[in-house]
Amino acid sequence: MEKYIKAISDGYYGYWNYLVNEILNPSWHNYFYWLIGASFVIWLLEVFFPWRKNQPVIREHFWLDIFYLFWNYFLFSLVAYNALSMVAVEAFNDFLGLFGITNTVAIKIDQLPVWVQLFIIFIVRDFMQWAIHMMYHHVGWMWEFHKVHHSTREMGFAALLRYHWMENILYRTLEYIPLAMIGVGITDFFIVHIFTLVVGQLGHSNLYIPLGPLRYIINGPQMHLWHHAKELPESHPNGFNYGISLSLWDFIFKTNYWPSDDENLPVGLPDEEHYPEDFIGQNLAPFQRIFGKKKG
């Protein structure tokens, strides 16, 4: 028990020091300013080169999504996530220890060239994210959490950042084992994470990005807009286009649907879905619905 208490203490203390250092010491390896900088640049592109010309520069719930940026990427870790995740890792390692397993690394990639390591990490993580994302749309209680992300009615770069904090827990938990098995380092993960963050923001942005033949490999705003379609076709009642950075998985596993580049496609939850529009309401709604306190 003592080591779990220490893990919680180290989690809070370590993350607080990390966040303060990120804010006070800008650098090329600084995640805080990479996130803000990338968001600002993509927003400027939306301002000067909008795909949907009639969409406001400051779209509906823009500032709510900006708050989600800081909450999901920084504040939630400070409040609970970082400390709890350290406890979870300790508990998982202890569980493996019961079976005599002391090392989760099954395939060592650290001797490979750096670019090969990064490519492997990116492919493994992106496939896991595609699979987990598909689960969100097919598993009822997971969908209740994912509805927060789909509640946006006007797409822009910051729509990527609107999601329930439980998604952080579910994604990171399910990603942990395969990434741990190939011995992912913090520096490697940082580079991959920044890349996927930028691709994800572009995929949700109000930009027209013609990809040509690359459309079958890389996800873009034209394809991903259909993922957020308000009305789903009968052929795909639970959703489609689950790719995060890559569209490749959708084309391989036949979960793609992209009938046209329709910038005026209505997005969001169906009209009959009355969803909260404030941060507190959106974060309470999934629990209320899962445990039967609220219908709809």
PyMOL commands that set and color helices and strands:
alter all, ss='L'
color gray80, all
select helices_A, chain A and resi 2-24+31-48+62-97+114-138+140-150+157-161+165-181+186-204+212-216+221-227+248-252+279-290
alter helices_A, ss='H'
color red, helices_A
deselect
rebuild
show_as cartoon
